[in-house]
Amino acid sequence: MIVFSSNHYITWEMFFNGILLPFFCALLMTFFVHPSIVKIATKRDLVDNPDARKLQKHPIPVLGGIAVFWGIVVGAGVTSLFYNSFALFTCIVAMTVTLFVGTADDMIEIKPAMRIFLELCIIAFIIKMDQTNMNDFHGLFGIGKLPVYLSLPLSAVAGCGIINAINMIDGVDGLSSGMCVMACLVFGIFFTLAHDGTMAVMCALAAGALIPFFVHNVFGIKSKMFIGDGGSTMMGMLMVIFCLHIIDNDSKVANSFTNMGVVAFCLSVLSVPVFDTLRVMMGRIMKGKSPFKPDKSHLHHLFIEIGFSHIGAAVSVITLDFLNVLAWLFVYYGLEYGPTVQFIVVVLVGLFNTCGFYLIVRRMNHEHLPYRILKKIAKWSHQETWKWWLFVRGIVDRV
């Protein structure tokens, strides 16, 4: 038995069947299928071509989402032989439809209105099948359970926002996949401690399937592949499912952790995608442009302009996000403040890490010490010619 506290423990059997088994099954499945999908995408010319807005210099295959999907689904099948994971059905169906819609968008560019309508349909399916939605604030601003006429629109708006936030940050190598790995690990810890086995398995499957893709995406040249709109929206949908289960009035996480601000917790894990997307979309609207029109105003674009490498920009953005998780944890567990204070702190940290940081750095130049420090870190982040990097790249491109 692994004991975390008197109320939160898991047995070794639970740990193996519910975490290690799905994690390594998904990891191995993605690892083995990835090279084949790269070859298929290249042969069929299913690639993302460079242009004035994009950061790559060569065409890159865009079927990474299919490799991740394969790892999750096959991993779920193997896990079901040892662990009762029938409740993953809803997740698998939602992922399948989202992947199809996103991949179609990669190929024929579905209009934003149609894409949002389809996302709403999938969210409605999840709510109906799992009987779960954002229907309880769990003490945030003194608010408890919400009526249906408020909880359903909130779930729809928040769900679409999360999906598109994860999709829109997919701008540099390793960012969206690295962000989702971090989110799955954090969510997975609390699902595991709360004995929410189904969601813990899903977190383990997603994290395991994403890691091989992340390694190829960051280190590979011949084996590099983008996750595409299909993969990023699919992972965004998974984030929505996790948040629905955490914020629901029957949430095992909320019921297992006294005084935990579950809304603040979910927002802290997804803070950079959410706040950065809101900032970017509001900026586009203020300029009279469509909020869905791509540009180079995201936080990761700022790091690239300073001189960071792709992996340097990705690690920097993920670090800013994780700092908000640590801020939430300190306020909740360290200072023992309630849900309202947790939420306020998360919002303030999230706004500073995205809007504040972006605006402050934009107004800096080489005369300012913080900017010079960022430039030095940016220079150090270029490891592509170092021996260890080339060694890893050689291995990745050969497997």
Secondary structure, DSSP 8 states (H G I E B T S, - for coil): -EESSSS-EE-HHHHIIIIIHHHHHHHHHHHHHHHHHHHHHHHTT-EE---SS---SS-EE--HHHHHHHHHHHHHHHHTTTS--GGGHHHHHHHHHHHHHHHHHHHH---HHHHHHHHHHHHHHHHHHHT--S-B-TTGGG--B--HHHHHHHHHHHHHHHHHHHHHTTTSTTHHHHHHHHHHHHHHHHHHHTT-HHHHHHHHHHHHHHHHHHHHHHH-SSS----HHHHHHHHHHHHHHHHHHHHSTT-HHHHHSTT--HHHHHHHHTHHHHHHHHHHHHHHHHTTS-TTS--S-SHHHHHHHHT--HHHHHHHHHHHHHHHHHHHHIIIIIS---HHHHHHHHHHHHHIIIIIHHHHHHT--TTSHHHHHHHHHHHHT--TTSHHHHHHHHHHHH-
